[in-house]
């Protein structure tokens, strides 16, 4: 007996053309999933190229920009870029060592 609102149960068979159209609709719904900017590998390559171009431009700008420095080593070409990279690596390495000291057991707060 058909449902009064036209809802079919799982046991009722659908005509072949309706079953196919539902499969097509489901497949198209999957394909219509929202695309984000990082889903496409080409976009990632473009963003990396732009990032490296900006880095190279700033490094070249270091040649012509006059800085009022205090120490002699600040006159070296690319000093601030190298200093920033070394400082970032140092922060990561120090953080790894601090983790050994500050790390607690997994059940630290649950243990009573």
Phi and psi restraints in degrees (range 20) as a CNS / XPLOR table:
assign (resid 1 and name C) (resid 2 and name N)
       (resid 2 and name CA) (resid 2 and name C) 1.0 -71.4 20.0 2
assign (resid 2 and name N) (resid 2 and name CA)
       (resid 2 and name C) (resid 3 and name N) 1.0 150.4 20.0 2
assign (resid 2 and name C) (resid 3 and name N)
       (resid 3 and name CA) (resid 3 and name C) 1.0 -69.2 20.0 2
assign (resid 3 and name N) (resid 3 and name CA)
       (resid 3 and name C) (resid 4 and name N) 1.0 142.9 20.0 2
assign (resid 3 and name C) (resid 4 and name N)
       (resid 4 and name CA) (resid 4 and name C) 1.0 -62.3 20.0 2
assign (resid 4 and name N) (resid 4 and name CA)
       (resid 4 and name C) (resid 5 and name N) 1.0 -28.2 20.0 2
assign (resid 4 and name C) (resid 5 and name N)
       (resid 5 and name CA) (resid 5 and name C) 1.0 -93.0 20.0 2
assign (resid 5 and name N) (resid 5 and name CA)
       (resid 5 and name C) (resid 6 and name N) 1.0 3.2 20.0 2
assign (resid 5 and name C) (resid 6 and name N)
       (resid 6 and name CA) (resid 6 and name C) 1.0 85.9 20.0 2
assign (resid 6 and name N) (resid 6 and name CA)
       (resid 6 and name C) (resid 7 and name N) 1.0 11.5 20.0 2
assign (resid 6 and name C) (resid 7 and name N)
       (resid 7 and name CA) (resid 7 and name C) 1.0 -82.3 20.0 2
assign (resid 7 and name N) (resid 7 and name CA)
       (resid 7 and name C) (resid 8 and name N) 1.0 130.2 20.0 2
assign (resid 7 and name C) (resid 8 and name N)
       (resid 8 and name CA) (resid 8 and name C) 1.0 -94.4 20.0 2
assign (resid 8 and name N) (resid 8 and name CA)
       (resid 8 and name C) (resid 9 and name N) 1.0 144.4 20.0 2
assign (resid 8 and name C) (resid 9 and name N)
       (resid 9 and name CA) (resid 9 and name C) 1.0 -82.4 20.0 2
assign (resid 9 and name N) (resid 9 and name CA)
       (resid 9 and name C) (resid 10 and name N) 1.0 169.4 20.0 2
assign (resid 9 and name C) (resid 10 and name N)
       (resid 10 and name CA) (resid 10 and name C) 1.0 -67.0 20.0 2
assign (resid 10 and name N) (resid 10 and name CA)
       (resid 10 and name C) (resid 11 and name N) 1.0 -24.6 20.0 2
assign (resid 10 and name C) (resid 11 and name N)
       (resid 11 and name CA) (resid 11 and name C) 1.0 -79.8 20.0 2
assign (resid 11 and name N) (resid 11 and name CA)
       (resid 11 and name C) (resid 12 and name N) 1.0 -22.1 20.0 2
assign (resid 11 and name C) (resid 12 and name N)
       (resid 12 and name CA) (resid 12 and name C) 1.0 -75.5 20.0 2
assign (resid 12 and name N) (resid 12 and name CA)
       (resid 12 and name C) (resid 13 and name N) 1.0 138.6 20.0 2
assign (resid 12 and name C) (resid 13 and name N)
       (resid 13 and name CA) (resid 13 and name C) 1.0 -85.6 20.0 2
assign (resid 13 and name N) (resid 13 and name CA)
       (resid 13 and name C) (resid 14 and name N) 1.0 141.4 20.0 2
assign (resid 13 and name C) (resid 14 and name N)
       (resid 14 and name CA) (resid 14 and name C) 1.0 -96.5 20.0 2
assign (resid 14 and name N) (resid 14 and name CA)
       (resid 14 and name C) (resid 15 and name N) 1.0 149.4 20.0 2
assign (resid 14 and name C) (resid 15 and name N)
       (resid 15 and name CA) (resid 15 and name C) 1.0 -60.4 20.0 2
assign (resid 15 and name N) (resid 15 and name CA)
       (resid 15 and name C) (resid 16 and name N) 1.0 150.1 20.0 2
assign (resid 15 and name C) (resid 16 and name N)
       (resid 16 and name CA) (resid 16 and name C) 1.0 -57.2 20.0 2
assign (resid 16 and name N) (resid 16 and name CA)
       (resid 16 and name C) (resid 17 and name N) 1.0 -39.3 20.0 2
assign (resid 16 and name C) (resid 17 and name N)
       (resid 17 and name CA) (resid 17 and name C) 1.0 -68.5 20.0 2
assign (resid 17 and name N) (resid 17 and name CA)
       (resid 17 and name C) (resid 18 and name N) 1.0 -30.3 20.0 2
assign (resid 17 and name C) (resid 18 and name N)
       (resid 18 and name CA) (resid 18 and name C) 1.0 -74.6 20.0 2
assign (resid 18 and name N) (resid 18 and name CA)
       (resid 18 and name C) (resid 19 and name N) 1.0 -42.1 20.0 2
assign (resid 18 and name C) (resid 19 and name N)
       (resid 19 and name CA) (resid 19 and name C) 1.0 -61.3 20.0 2
assign (resid 19 and name N) (resid 19 and name CA)
       (resid 19 and name C) (resid 20 and name N) 1.0 -42.3 20.0 2
assign (resid 19 and name C) (resid 20 and name N)
       (resid 20 and name CA) (resid 20 and name C) 1.0 -65.1 20.0 2
assign (resid 20 and name N) (resid 20 and name CA)
       (resid 20 and name C) (resid 21 and name N) 1.0 -41.9 20.0 2
assign (resid 20 and name C) (resid 21 and name N)
       (resid 21 and name CA) (resid 21 and name C) 1.0 -66.4 20.0 2
assign (resid 21 and name N) (resid 21 and name CA)
       (resid 21 and name C) (resid 22 and name N) 1.0 -34.5 20.0 2
assign (resid 21 and name C) (resid 22 and name N)
       (resid 22 and name CA) (resid 22 and name C) 1.0 -67.7 20.0 2
assign (resid 22 and name N) (resid 22 and name CA)
       (resid 22 and name C) (resid 23 and name N) 1.0 -38.1 20.0 2
assign (resid 22 and name C) (resid 23 and name N)
       (resid 23 and name CA) (resid 23 and name C) 1.0 -64.7 20.0 2
assign (resid 23 and name N) (resid 23 and name CA)
       (resid 23 and name C) (resid 24 and name N) 1.0 -40.5 20.0 2
assign (resid 23 and name C) (resid 24 and name N)
       (resid 24 and name CA) (resid 24 and name C) 1.0 -64.8 20.0 2
assign (resid 24 and name N) (resid 24 and name CA)
       (resid 24 and name C) (resid 25 and name N) 1.0 -41.3 20.0 2
assign (resid 24 and name C) (resid 25 and name N)
       (resid 25 and name CA) (resid 25 and name C) 1.0 -63.9 20.0 2
assign (resid 25 and name N) (resid 25 and name CA)
       (resid 25 and name C) (resid 26 and name N) 1.0 -41.4 20.0 2
assign (resid 25 and name C) (resid 26 and name N)
       (resid 26 and name CA) (resid 26 and name C) 1.0 -65.5 20.0 2
assign (resid 26 and name N) (resid 26 and name CA)
       (resid 26 and name C) (resid 27 and name N) 1.0 -43.0 20.0 2
assign (resid 26 and name C) (resid 27 and name N)
       (resid 27 and name CA) (resid 27 and name C) 1.0 -64.3 20.0 2
assign (resid 27 and name N) (resid 27 and name CA)
       (resid 27 and name C) (resid 28 and name N) 1.0 -40.1 20.0 2
assign (resid 27 and name C) (resid 28 and name N)
       (resid 28 and name CA) (resid 28 and name C) 1.0 -70.6 20.0 2
assign (resid 28 and name N) (resid 28 and name CA)
       (resid 28 and name C) (resid 29 and name N) 1.0 -30.8 20.0 2
assign (resid 28 and name C) (resid 29 and name N)
       (resid 29 and name CA) (resid 29 and name C) 1.0 -66.6 20.0 2
assign (resid 29 and name N) (resid 29 and name CA)
       (resid 29 and name C) (resid 30 and name N) 1.0 -35.9 20.0 2
assign (resid 29 and name C) (resid 30 and name N)
       (resid 30 and name CA) (resid 30 and name C) 1.0 -68.1 20.0 2
assign (resid 30 and name N) (resid 30 and name CA)
       (resid 30 and name C) (resid 31 and name N) 1.0 -42.5 20.0 2
assign (resid 30 and name C) (resid 31 and name N)
       (resid 31 and name CA) (resid 31 and name C) 1.0 -69.1 20.0 2
assign (resid 31 and name N) (resid 31 and name CA)
       (resid 31 and name C) (resid 32 and name N) 1.0 -26.1 20.0 2
assign (resid 31 and name C) (resid 32 and name N)
       (resid 32 and name CA) (resid 32 and name C) 1.0 -83.2 20.0 2
assign (resid 32 and name N) (resid 32 and name CA)
       (resid 32 and name C) (resid 33 and name N) 1.0 10.5 20.0 2
assign (resid 32 and name C) (resid 33 and name N)
       (resid 33 and name CA) (resid 33 and name C) 1.0 -59.1 20.0 2
assign (resid 33 and name N) (resid 33 and name CA)
       (resid 33 and name C) (resid 34 and name N) 1.0 141.4 20.0 2
assign (resid 33 and name C) (resid 34 and name N)
       (resid 34 and name CA) (resid 34 and name C) 1.0 -61.1 20.0 2
assign (resid 34 and name N) (resid 34 and name CA)
       (resid 34 and name C) (resid 35 and name N) 1.0 128.7 20.0 2
assign (resid 34 and name C) (resid 35 and name N)
       (resid 35 and name CA) (resid 35 and name C) 1.0 -90.8 20.0 2
assign (resid 35 and name N) (resid 35 and name CA)
       (resid 35 and name C) (resid 36 and name N) 1.0 130.4 20.0 2
assign (resid 35 and name C) (resid 36 and name N)
       (resid 36 and name CA) (resid 36 and name C) 1.0 -99.2 20.0 2
assign (resid 36 and name N) (resid 36 and name CA)
       (resid 36 and name C) (resid 37 and name N) 1.0 165.2 20.0 2
assign (resid 36 and name C) (resid 37 and name N)
       (resid 37 and name CA) (resid 37 and name C) 1.0 -64.3 20.0 2
assign (resid 37 and name N) (resid 37 and name CA)
       (resid 37 and name C) (resid 38 and name N) 1.0 -31.6 20.0 2
assign (resid 37 and name C) (resid 38 and name N)
       (resid 38 and name CA) (resid 38 and name C) 1.0 -90.7 20.0 2
assign (resid 38 and name N) (resid 38 and name CA)
       (resid 38 and name C) (resid 39 and name N) 1.0 2.8 20.0 2
assign (resid 38 and name C) (resid 39 and name N)
       (resid 39 and name CA) (resid 39 and name C) 1.0 -74.1 20.0 2
assign (resid 39 and name N) (resid 39 and name CA)
       (resid 39 and name C) (resid 40 and name N) 1.0 -27.6 20.0 2
assign (resid 39 and name C) (resid 40 and name N)
       (resid 40 and name CA) (resid 40 and name C) 1.0 -95.1 20.0 2
assign (resid 40 and name N) (resid 40 and name CA)
       (resid 40 and name C) (resid 41 and name N) 1.0 119.2 20.0 2
assign (resid 40 and name C) (resid 41 and name N)
       (resid 41 and name CA) (resid 41 and name C) 1.0 -60.1 20.0 2
assign (resid 41 and name N) (resid 41 and name CA)
       (resid 41 and name C) (resid 42 and name N) 1.0 -28.5 20.0 2
assign (resid 41 and name C) (resid 42 and name N)
       (resid 42 and name CA) (resid 42 and name C) 1.0 -64.2 20.0 2
assign (resid 42 and name N) (resid 42 and name CA)
       (resid 42 and name C) (resid 43 and name N) 1.0 -36.4 20.0 2
assign (resid 42 and name C) (resid 43 and name N)
       (resid 43 and name CA) (resid 43 and name C) 1.0 -65.6 20.0 2
assign (resid 43 and name N) (resid 43 and name CA)
       (resid 43 and name C) (resid 44 and name N) 1.0 -36.6 20.0 2
assign (resid 43 and name C) (resid 44 and name N)
       (resid 44 and name CA) (resid 44 and name C) 1.0 -66.5 20.0 2
assign (resid 44 and name N) (resid 44 and name CA)
       (resid 44 and name C) (resid 45 and name N) 1.0 -42.3 20.0 2
assign (resid 44 and name C) (resid 45 and name N)
       (resid 45 and name CA) (resid 45 and name C) 1.0 -61.9 20.0 2
assign (resid 45 and name N) (resid 45 and name CA)
       (resid 45 and name C) (resid 46 and name N) 1.0 -41.8 20.0 2
assign (resid 45 and name C) (resid 46 and name N)
       (resid 46 and name CA) (resid 46 and name C) 1.0 -62.5 20.0 2
assign (resid 46 and name N) (resid 46 and name CA)
       (resid 46 and name C) (resid 47 and name N) 1.0 -44.8 20.0 2
assign (resid 46 and name C) (resid 47 and name N)
       (resid 47 and name CA) (resid 47 and name C) 1.0 -64.9 20.0 2
assign (resid 47 and name N) (resid 47 and name CA)
       (resid 47 and name C) (resid 48 and name N) 1.0 -38.6 20.0 2
assign (resid 47 and name C) (resid 48 and name N)
       (resid 48 and name CA) (resid 48 and name C) 1.0 -65.9 20.0 2
assign (resid 48 and name N) (resid 48 and name CA)
       (resid 48 and name C) (resid 49 and name N) 1.0 -39.9 20.0 2
assign (resid 48 and name C) (resid 49 and name N)
       (resid 49 and name CA) (resid 49 and name C) 1.0 -61.4 20.0 2
assign (resid 49 and name N) (resid 49 and name CA)
       (resid 49 and name C) (resid 50 and name N) 1.0 -43.5 20.0 2
assign (resid 49 and name C) (resid 50 and name N)
       (resid 50 and name CA) (resid 50 and name C) 1.0 -63.8 20.0 2
assign (resid 50 and name N) (resid 50 and name CA)
       (resid 50 and name C) (resid 51 and name N) 1.0 -42.9 20.0 2
assign (resid 50 and name C) (resid 51 and name N)
       (resid 51 and name CA) (resid 51 and name C) 1.0 -60.3 20.0 2
assign (resid 51 and name N) (resid 51 and name CA)
       (resid 51 and name C) (resid 52 and name N) 1.0 -47.3 20.0 2
assign (resid 51 and name C) (resid 52 and name N)
       (resid 52 and name CA) (resid 52 and name C) 1.0 -67.7 20.0 2
assign (resid 52 and name N) (resid 52 and name CA)
       (resid 52 and name C) (resid 53 and name N) 1.0 -34.4 20.0 2
assign (resid 52 and name C) (resid 53 and name N)
       (resid 53 and name CA) (resid 53 and name C) 1.0 -65.2 20.0 2
assign (resid 53 and name N) (resid 53 and name CA)
       (resid 53 and name C) (resid 54 and name N) 1.0 -40.5 20.0 2
assign (resid 53 and name C) (resid 54 and name N)
       (resid 54 and name CA) (resid 54 and name C) 1.0 -64.4 20.0 2
assign (resid 54 and name N) (resid 54 and name CA)
       (resid 54 and name C) (resid 55 and name N) 1.0 -43.2 20.0 2
assign (resid 54 and name C) (resid 55 and name N)
       (resid 55 and name CA) (resid 55 and name C) 1.0 -60.9 20.0 2
assign (resid 55 and name N) (resid 55 and name CA)
       (resid 55 and name C) (resid 56 and name N) 1.0 -44.9 20.0 2
assign (resid 55 and name C) (resid 56 and name N)
       (resid 56 and name CA) (resid 56 and name C) 1.0 -64.6 20.0 2
assign (resid 56 and name N) (resid 56 and name CA)
       (resid 56 and name C) (resid 57 and name N) 1.0 -40.2 20.0 2
assign (resid 56 and name C) (resid 57 and name N)
       (resid 57 and name CA) (resid 57 and name C) 1.0 -63.1 20.0 2
assign (resid 57 and name N) (resid 57 and name CA)
       (resid 57 and name C) (resid 58 and name N) 1.0 -42.2 20.0 2
assign (resid 57 and name C) (resid 58 and name N)
       (resid 58 and name CA) (resid 58 and name C) 1.0 -67.2 20.0 2
assign (resid 58 and name N) (resid 58 and name CA)
       (resid 58 and name C) (resid 59 and name N) 1.0 -35.2 20.0 2
assign (resid 58 and name C) (resid 59 and name N)
       (resid 59 and name CA) (resid 59 and name C) 1.0 -67.7 20.0 2
assign (resid 59 and name N) (resid 59 and name CA)
       (resid 59 and name C) (resid 60 and name N) 1.0 -39.7 20.0 2
assign (resid 59 and name C) (resid 60 and name N)
       (resid 60 and name CA) (resid 60 and name C) 1.0 -68.6 20.0 2
assign (resid 60 and name N) (resid 60 and name CA)
       (resid 60 and name C) (resid 61 and name N) 1.0 -34.6 20.0 2
assign (resid 60 and name C) (resid 61 and name N)
       (resid 61 and name CA) (resid 61 and name C) 1.0 -64.0 20.0 2
assign (resid 61 and name N) (resid 61 and name CA)
       (resid 61 and name C) (resid 62 and name N) 1.0 -25.5 20.0 2
assign (resid 61 and name C) (resid 62 and name N)
       (resid 62 and name CA) (resid 62 and name C) 1.0 -63.7 20.0 2
assign (resid 62 and name N) (resid 62 and name CA)
       (resid 62 and name C) (resid 63 and name N) 1.0 -25.5 20.0 2
assign (resid 62 and name C) (resid 63 and name N)
       (resid 63 and name CA) (resid 63 and name C) 1.0 -70.8 20.0 2
assign (resid 63 and name N) (resid 63 and name CA)
       (resid 63 and name C) (resid 64 and name N) 1.0 -34.9 20.0 2
assign (resid 63 and name C) (resid 64 and name N)
       (resid 64 and name CA) (resid 64 and name C) 1.0 -104.5 20.0 2
assign (resid 64 and name N) (resid 64 and name CA)
       (resid 64 and name C) (resid 65 and name N) 1.0 -15.2 20.0 2
assign (resid 64 and name C) (resid 65 and name N)
       (resid 65 and name CA) (resid 65 and name C) 1.0 -82.5 20.0 2
assign (resid 65 and name N) (resid 65 and name CA)
       (resid 65 and name C) (resid 66 and name N) 1.0 126.7 20.0 2
assign (resid 65 and name C) (resid 66 and name N)
       (resid 66 and name CA) (resid 66 and name C) 1.0 -86.4 20.0 2
assign (resid 66 and name N) (resid 66 and name CA)
       (resid 66 and name C) (resid 67 and name N) 1.0 126.5 20.0 2
assign (resid 66 and name C) (resid 67 and name N)
       (resid 67 and name CA) (resid 67 and name C) 1.0 -111.6 20.0 2
assign (resid 67 and name N) (resid 67 and name CA)
       (resid 67 and name C) (resid 68 and name N) 1.0 143.4 20.0 2
assign (resid 67 and name C) (resid 68 and name N)
       (resid 68 and name CA) (resid 68 and name C) 1.0 -94.3 20.0 2
assign (resid 68 and name N) (resid 68 and name CA)
       (resid 68 and name C) (resid 69 and name N) 1.0 98.4 20.0 2
assign (resid 68 and name C) (resid 69 and name N)
       (resid 69 and name CA) (resid 69 and name C) 1.0 -104.6 20.0 2
assign (resid 69 and name N) (resid 69 and name CA)
       (resid 69 and name C) (resid 70 and name N) 1.0 161.8 20.0 2
assign (resid 69 and name C) (resid 70 and name N)
       (resid 70 and name CA) (resid 70 and name C) 1.0 -102.7 20.0 2
assign (resid 70 and name N) (resid 70 and name CA)
       (resid 70 and name C) (resid 71 and name N) 1.0 -40.0 20.0 2
assign (resid 70 and name C) (resid 71 and name N)
       (resid 71 and name CA) (resid 71 and name C) 1.0 -107.2 20.0 2
assign (resid 71 and name N) (resid 71 and name CA)
       (resid 71 and name C) (resid 72 and name N) 1.0 154.8 20.0 2
assign (resid 71 and name C) (resid 72 and name N)
       (resid 72 and name CA) (resid 72 and name C) 1.0 -66.8 20.0 2
assign (resid 72 and name N) (resid 72 and name CA)
       (resid 72 and name C) (resid 73 and name N) 1.0 -35.3 20.0 2
assign (resid 72 and name C) (resid 73 and name N)
       (resid 73 and name CA) (resid 73 and name C) 1.0 -70.4 20.0 2
assign (resid 73 and name N) (resid 73 and name CA)
       (resid 73 and name C) (resid 74 and name N) 1.0 -16.3 20.0 2
assign (resid 73 and name C) (resid 74 and name N)
       (resid 74 and name CA) (resid 74 and name C) 1.0 -71.5 20.0 2
assign (resid 74 and name N) (resid 74 and name CA)
       (resid 74 and name C) (resid 75 and name N) 1.0 -14.8 20.0 2
assign (resid 74 and name C) (resid 75 and name N)
       (resid 75 and name CA) (resid 75 and name C) 1.0 -79.5 20.0 2
assign (resid 75 and name N) (resid 75 and name CA)
       (resid 75 and name C) (resid 76 and name N) 1.0 -13.3 20.0 2
assign (resid 75 and name C) (resid 76 and name N)
       (resid 76 and name CA) (resid 76 and name C) 1.0 -63.2 20.0 2
assign (resid 76 and name N) (resid 76 and name CA)
       (resid 76 and name C) (resid 77 and name N) 1.0 143.9 20.0 2
assign (resid 76 and name C) (resid 77 and name N)
       (resid 77 and name CA) (resid 77 and name C) 1.0 -68.8 20.0 2
assign (resid 77 and name N) (resid 77 and name CA)
       (resid 77 and name C) (resid 78 and name N) 1.0 126.0 20.0 2
assign (resid 77 and name C) (resid 78 and name N)
       (resid 78 and name CA) (resid 78 and name C) 1.0 77.2 20.0 2
assign (resid 78 and name N) (resid 78 and name CA)
       (resid 78 and name C) (resid 79 and name N) 1.0 17.1 20.0 2
assign (resid 78 and name C) (resid 79 and name N)
       (resid 79 and name CA) (resid 79 and name C) 1.0 -57.4 20.0 2
assign (resid 79 and name N) (resid 79 and name CA)
       (resid 79 and name C) (resid 80 and name N) 1.0 -47.2 20.0 2
assign (resid 79 and name C) (resid 80 and name N)
       (resid 80 and name CA) (resid 80 and name C) 1.0 -69.6 20.0 2
assign (resid 80 and name N) (resid 80 and name CA)
       (resid 80 and name C) (resid 81 and name N) 1.0 -33.1 20.0 2
assign (resid 80 and name C) (resid 81 and name N)
       (resid 81 and name CA) (resid 81 and name C) 1.0 -66.7 20.0 2
assign (resid 81 and name N) (resid 81 and name CA)
       (resid 81 and name C) (resid 82 and name N) 1.0 -44.7 20.0 2
assign (resid 81 and name C) (resid 82 and name N)
       (resid 82 and name CA) (resid 82 and name C) 1.0 -66.5 20.0 2
assign (resid 82 and name N) (resid 82 and name CA)
       (resid 82 and name C) (resid 83 and name N) 1.0 -43.0 20.0 2
assign (resid 82 and name C) (resid 83 and name N)
       (resid 83 and name CA) (resid 83 and name C) 1.0 -61.0 20.0 2
assign (resid 83 and name N) (resid 83 and name CA)
       (resid 83 and name C) (resid 84 and name N) 1.0 -43.4 20.0 2
assign (resid 83 and name C) (resid 84 and name N)
       (resid 84 and name CA) (resid 84 and name C) 1.0 -63.3 20.0 2
assign (resid 84 and name N) (resid 84 and name CA)
       (resid 84 and name C) (resid 85 and name N) 1.0 -41.7 20.0 2
assign (resid 84 and name C) (resid 85 and name N)
       (resid 85 and name CA) (resid 85 and name C) 1.0 -64.2 20.0 2
assign (resid 85 and name N) (resid 85 and name CA)
       (resid 85 and name C) (resid 86 and name N) 1.0 -46.5 20.0 2
assign (resid 85 and name C) (resid 86 and name N)
       (resid 86 and name CA) (resid 86 and name C) 1.0 -63.2 20.0 2
assign (resid 86 and name N) (resid 86 and name CA)
       (resid 86 and name C) (resid 87 and name N) 1.0 -40.5 20.0 2
assign (resid 86 and name C) (resid 87 and name N)
       (resid 87 and name CA) (resid 87 and name C) 1.0 -64.1 20.0 2
assign (resid 87 and name N) (resid 87 and name CA)
       (resid 87 and name C) (resid 88 and name N) 1.0 -40.0 20.0 2
assign (resid 87 and name C) (resid 88 and name N)
       (resid 88 and name CA) (resid 88 and name C) 1.0 -65.0 20.0 2
assign (resid 88 and name N) (resid 88 and name CA)
       (resid 88 and name C) (resid 89 and name N) 1.0 -44.0 20.0 2
assign (resid 88 and name C) (resid 89 and name N)
       (resid 89 and name CA) (resid 89 and name C) 1.0 -63.2 20.0 2
assign (resid 89 and name N) (resid 89 and name CA)
       (resid 89 and name C) (resid 90 and name N) 1.0 -40.6 20.0 2
assign (resid 89 and name C) (resid 90 and name N)
       (resid 90 and name CA) (resid 90 and name C) 1.0 -63.4 20.0 2
assign (resid 90 and name N) (resid 90 and name CA)
       (resid 90 and name C) (resid 91 and name N) 1.0 -40.9 20.0 2
assign (resid 90 and name C) (resid 91 and name N)
       (resid 91 and name CA) (resid 91 and name C) 1.0 -61.2 20.0 2
assign (resid 91 and name N) (resid 91 and name CA)
       (resid 91 and name C) (resid 92 and name N) 1.0 -42.8 20.0 2
assign (resid 91 and name C) (resid 92 and name N)
       (resid 92 and name CA) (resid 92 and name C) 1.0 -65.0 20.0 2
assign (resid 92 and name N) (resid 92 and name CA)
       (resid 92 and name C) (resid 93 and name N) 1.0 -45.6 20.0 2
assign (resid 92 and name C) (resid 93 and name N)
       (resid 93 and name CA) (resid 93 and name C) 1.0 -66.2 20.0 2
assign (resid 93 and name N) (resid 93 and name CA)
       (resid 93 and name C) (resid 94 and name N) 1.0 -39.9 20.0 2
assign (resid 93 and name C) (resid 94 and name N)
       (resid 94 and name CA) (resid 94 and name C) 1.0 -65.6 20.0 2
assign (resid 94 and name N) (resid 94 and name CA)
       (resid 94 and name C) (resid 95 and name N) 1.0 -39.3 20.0 2
assign (resid 94 and name C) (resid 95 and name N)
       (resid 95 and name CA) (resid 95 and name C) 1.0 -62.4 20.0 2
assign (resid 95 and name N) (resid 95 and name CA)
       (resid 95 and name C) (resid 96 and name N) 1.0 -37.3 20.0 2
assign (resid 95 and name C) (resid 96 and name N)
       (resid 96 and name CA) (resid 96 and name C) 1.0 -65.0 20.0 2
assign (resid 96 and name N) (resid 96 and name CA)
       (resid 96 and name C) (resid 97 and name N) 1.0 -38.0 20.0 2
assign (resid 96 and name C) (resid 97 and name N)
       (resid 97 and name CA) (resid 97 and name C) 1.0 -72.1 20.0 2
assign (resid 97 and name N) (resid 97 and name CA)
       (resid 97 and name C) (resid 98 and name N) 1.0 -37.8 20.0 2
assign (resid 97 and name C) (resid 98 and name N)
       (resid 98 and name CA) (resid 98 and name C) 1.0 -64.5 20.0 2
assign (resid 98 and name N) (resid 98 and name CA)
       (resid 98 and name C) (resid 99 and name N) 1.0 -31.3 20.0 2
assign (resid 98 and name C) (resid 99 and name N)
       (resid 99 and name CA) (resid 99 and name C) 1.0 -60.9 20.0 2
assign (resid 99 and name N) (resid 99 and name CA)
       (resid 99 and name C) (resid 100 and name N) 1.0 -36.8 20.0 2
assign (resid 99 and name C) (resid 100 and name N)
       (resid 100 and name CA) (resid 100 and name C) 1.0 -64.0 20.0 2
assign (resid 100 and name N) (resid 100 and name CA)
       (resid 100 and name C) (resid 101 and name N) 1.0 -33.8 20.0 2
assign (resid 100 and name C) (resid 101 and name N)
       (resid 101 and name CA) (resid 101 and name C) 1.0 -82.5 20.0 2
assign (resid 101 and name N) (resid 101 and name CA)
       (resid 101 and name C) (resid 102 and name N) 1.0 -41.8 20.0 2
assign (resid 101 and name C) (resid 102 and name N)
       (resid 102 and name CA) (resid 102 and name C) 1.0 -90.0 20.0 2
assign (resid 102 and name N) (resid 102 and name CA)
       (resid 102 and name C) (resid 103 and name N) 1.0 -13.3 20.0 2
assign (resid 102 and name C) (resid 103 and name N)
       (resid 103 and name CA) (resid 103 and name C) 1.0 -66.0 20.0 2
assign (resid 103 and name N) (resid 103 and name CA)
       (resid 103 and name C) (resid 104 and name N) 1.0 138.1 20.0 2
assign (resid 103 and name C) (resid 104 and name N)
       (resid 104 and name CA) (resid 104 and name C) 1.0 -114.0 20.0 2
assign (resid 104 and name N) (resid 104 and name CA)
       (resid 104 and name C) (resid 105 and name N) 1.0 164.2 20.0 2
assign (resid 104 and name C) (resid 105 and name N)
       (resid 105 and name CA) (resid 105 and name C) 1.0 -61.2 20.0 2
assign (resid 105 and name N) (resid 105 and name CA)
       (resid 105 and name C) (resid 106 and name N) 1.0 158.6 20.0 2
assign (resid 105 and name C) (resid 106 and name N)
       (resid 106 and name CA) (resid 106 and name C) 1.0 -62.8 20.0 2
assign (resid 106 and name N) (resid 106 and name CA)
       (resid 106 and name C) (resid 107 and name N) 1.0 -35.4 20.0 2
assign (resid 106 and name C) (resid 107 and name N)
       (resid 107 and name CA) (resid 107 and name C) 1.0 -100.7 20.0 2
assign (resid 107 and name N) (resid 107 and name CA)
       (resid 107 and name C) (resid 108 and name N) 1.0 28.4 20.0 2
assign (resid 107 and name C) (resid 108 and name N)
       (resid 108 and name CA) (resid 108 and name C) 1.0 -56.4 20.0 2
assign (resid 108 and name N) (resid 108 and name CA)
       (resid 108 and name C) (resid 109 and name N) 1.0 -47.2 20.0 2
assign (resid 108 and name C) (resid 109 and name N)
       (resid 109 and name CA) (resid 109 and name C) 1.0 -83.4 20.0 2
assign (resid 109 and name N) (resid 109 and name CA)
       (resid 109 and name C) (resid 110 and name N) 1.0 -18.3 20.0 2
assign (resid 109 and name C) (resid 110 and name N)
       (resid 110 and name CA) (resid 110 and name C) 1.0 -85.7 20.0 2
assign (resid 110 and name N) (resid 110 and name CA)
       (resid 110 and name C) (resid 111 and name N) 1.0 -24.4 20.0 2
assign (resid 110 and name C) (resid 111 and name N)
       (resid 111 and name CA) (resid 111 and name C) 1.0 -70.3 20.0 2
assign (resid 111 and name N) (resid 111 and name CA)
       (resid 111 and name C) (resid 112 and name N) 1.0 121.2 20.0 2
